[in-house]
């Protein structure tokens, strides 16, 4: 216990407030509107009446629209001030709208190191003997196991197969054109 008391005296816990990054498009007028929205929220939470809830919702909608408009205006101004395409890409990267391309982790190793690693992994398994291969080959194949075989296909079969595909994706997608 004495150690904890000593630590509390020598290195007391300090409260650190973490703030979000400053958004340059948030003006004093917007900050005032945000504070007003927050006050309306607290009032609606403390004493929920239909008028207070409606007031908060209206305030929230107004602030959201103001923030979106200010951000879009800021981004448009930044992009319009870029004189050439390289500067435009630089501005987009600076705004965090583009991902920085990360180098491949494979570039951190020489080809010899990679080869040694993958060769050691494959050497880690016990090699198959000729008898083991023959035993596996002599096992009977179940009658219901489909046998893989190539056969000629027509263009119509390929198109029908492509047209039968249905994407389960939820994002915007370029769909296959129906023929």
C-alpha positions as CSV (number, residue, x, y, z in Angstrom):
1,X,0.0,0.0,0.0
2,X,2.9,2.3,0.7
3,X,4.1,1.9,-2.8
4,X,0.8,3.0,-4.2
5,X,0.7,6.1,-1.9
6,X,4.2,7.0,-3.0
7,X,3.3,6.6,-6.6
8,X,0.2,8.8,-6.1
9,X,2.4,11.5,-4.6
10,X,5.2,11.3,-7.2
11,X,3.2,10.5,-10.3
12,X,-0.5,11.5,-9.7
13,X,-3.1,10.5,-12.2
14,X,-3.9,13.3,-14.6
15,X,-7.1,13.7,-16.5
16,X,-6.5,14.1,-20.2
17,X,-9.2,15.4,-22.4
18,X,-9.1,14.1,-25.9
19,X,-10.6,16.4,-28.4
20,X,-11.5,15.6,-32.0
21,X,-9.4,17.2,-34.7
22,X,-10.3,20.8,-35.5
23,X,-12.5,21.1,-38.5
24,X,-11.6,24.2,-40.4
25,X,-15.1,24.7,-41.9
26,X,-16.7,25.0,-38.4
27,X,-17.2,28.7,-37.9
28,X,-18.1,30.6,-34.7
29,X,-21.6,30.9,-36.1
30,X,-21.7,27.1,-36.5
31,X,-20.3,26.5,-33.0
32,X,-23.1,28.7,-31.6
33,X,-25.7,26.7,-33.6
34,X,-24.2,23.4,-32.2
35,X,-24.4,24.7,-28.7
36,X,-28.0,25.8,-29.2
37,X,-28.8,22.3,-30.6
38,X,-27.1,20.7,-27.6
39,X,-29.1,22.9,-25.2
40,X,-32.3,21.9,-27.0
41,X,-31.3,18.2,-26.6
42,X,-30.7,18.6,-22.9
43,X,-34.0,20.3,-22.4
44,X,-35.8,17.6,-24.4
45,X,-34.1,14.9,-22.4
46,X,-34.9,16.5,-19.0
47,X,-38.5,17.4,-19.7
48,X,-39.7,15.5,-22.8
49,X,-42.6,17.3,-24.2
50,X,-43.7,17.2,-27.9
51,X,-42.7,20.8,-28.5
52,X,-39.2,20.4,-26.9
53,X,-38.6,17.2,-28.9
54,X,-39.8,18.9,-32.1
55,X,-37.6,21.9,-31.3
56,X,-34.6,19.6,-30.9
57,X,-35.3,17.7,-34.1
58,X,-35.6,21.0,-36.0
59,X,-32.4,22.3,-34.5
60,X,-30.6,19.1,-35.3
61,X,-31.7,19.1,-38.9
62,X,-30.7,22.8,-39.3
63,X,-27.2,22.2,-37.8
64,X,-26.7,19.1,-39.9
65,X,-27.5,21.0,-43.1
66,X,-25.3,23.9,-42.0
67,X,-22.4,21.5,-41.3
68,X,-22.8,19.7,-44.7
69,X,-23.0,23.0,-46.6
70,X,-19.9,24.4,-44.8
71,X,-17.9,21.3,-45.4
72,X,-18.8,21.0,-49.0
73,X,-18.0,24.7,-49.6
74,X,-14.6,24.2,-47.8
75,X,-13.7,21.2,-49.9
76,X,-14.9,22.8,-53.1
77,X,-12.7,25.9,-52.4
78,X,-9.7,23.8,-51.6
79,X,-10.0,21.7,-54.8
80,X,-10.7,24.8,-57.0
81,X,-7.5,26.5,-55.7
82,X,-5.4,23.6,-57.0
83,X,-3.8,24.8,-60.2
84,X,-2.9,21.5,-61.8
85,X,-3.7,17.8,-61.5
86,X,-0.8,16.9,-59.2
87,X,-1.7,19.7,-56.8
88,X,-5.3,18.6,-56.9
89,X,-4.3,15.0,-55.9
90,X,-2.1,16.5,-53.2
91,X,-5.0,18.5,-51.8
92,X,-7.3,15.4,-51.9
93,X,-4.6,13.4,-50.0
94,X,-4.2,16.2,-47.5
95,X,-7.9,16.3,-46.9
96,X,-7.9,12.6,-46.2
97,X,-10.2,11.9,-49.2
98,X,-7.6,9.5,-50.7
99,X,-5.9,6.5,-49.2
100,X,-2.1,6.6,-49.1
101,X,-0.7,3.7,-51.0
102,X,1.0,1.4,-48.6
103,X,4.1,-0.4,-49.8
104,X,3.8,-4.2,-50.0
105,X,5.2,-6.0,-47.0
106,X,7.0,-8.3,-49.4
107,X,9.3,-5.5,-50.3
108,X,10.8,-5.5,-46.8
109,X,12.4,-8.9,-47.5
110,X,14.9,-10.0,-50.1
111,X,13.9,-12.7,-52.6
112,X,16.4,-15.0,-50.9
113,X,14.8,-14.5,-47.5
114,X,11.3,-15.2,-48.9
115,X,12.5,-18.2,-50.8
116,X,14.2,-19.6,-47.6
117,X,11.1,-19.0,-45.6
118,X,8.7,-20.7,-48.0
119,X,11.1,-23.6,-48.6
120,X,11.4,-24.2,-44.9
121,X,7.6,-24.2,-44.5
122,X,7.3,-26.9,-47.2
123,X,10.1,-28.9,-45.6
124,X,8.2,-28.8,-42.3
125,X,5.7,-31.5,-43.4
126,X,6.7,-35.1,-43.6
127,X,7.4,-36.2,-47.2
128,X,5.0,-38.8,-48.7
129,X,6.5,-42.2,-49.4
130,X,5.7,-44.1,-52.6
131,X,3.7,-46.5,-50.6
132,X,1.5,-43.8,-49.1
133,X,0.8,-42.4,-52.6
134,X,0.0,-45.9,-53.9
135,X,-2.4,-46.5,-50.9
136,X,-4.2,-43.2,-51.5
137,X,-4.5,-44.0,-55.2
138,X,-5.9,-47.5,-54.5
139,X,-8.8,-46.2,-52.4
140,X,-12.2,-46.7,-54.0
141,X,-14.0,-43.6,-55.3
142,X,-17.6,-43.2,-54.1
143,X,-20.2,-43.6,-56.8
144,X,-21.8,-40.3,-56.1
145,X,-18.5,-38.3,-56.4
146,X,-18.7,-36.2,-59.5
147,X,-15.8,-36.8,-61.9
148,X,-14.3,-33.7,-63.4
149,X,-14.3,-33.7,-67.2
150,X,-13.9,-31.0,-69.8
151,X,-16.3,-30.8,-72.6
152,X,-16.9,-28.2,-75.4
153,X,-19.3,-25.4,-74.4
154,X,-21.2,-23.1,-76.7
155,X,-21.3,-19.3,-76.5
156,X,-25.0,-19.6,-75.7
157,X,-24.3,-21.7,-72.6
158,X,-21.7,-19.2,-71.4
159,X,-24.1,-16.3,-71.9
160,X,-26.9,-18.2,-70.1
161,X,-24.6,-18.9,-67.2
162,X,-23.5,-15.3,-66.9
163,X,-27.1,-14.0,-67.1
164,X,-28.2,-16.4,-64.3
165,X,-25.7,-14.8,-61.9
166,X,-27.3,-12.6,-59.2
167,X,-25.2,-10.4,-57.1
168,X,-25.8,-10.4,-53.4
169,X,-23.8,-7.2,-52.9
170,X,-25.3,-4.1,-51.4
171,X,-23.0,-1.5,-53.0
172,X,-23.3,0.2,-56.3
173,X,-22.2,-2.3,-58.9
174,X,-21.7,-2.5,-62.6
175,X,-24.2,-5.3,-63.6
176,X,-23.6,-7.6,-66.4
177,X,-25.5,-6.6,-69.5
178,X,-28.2,-9.0,-70.5
179,X,-27.8,-10.4,-74.0
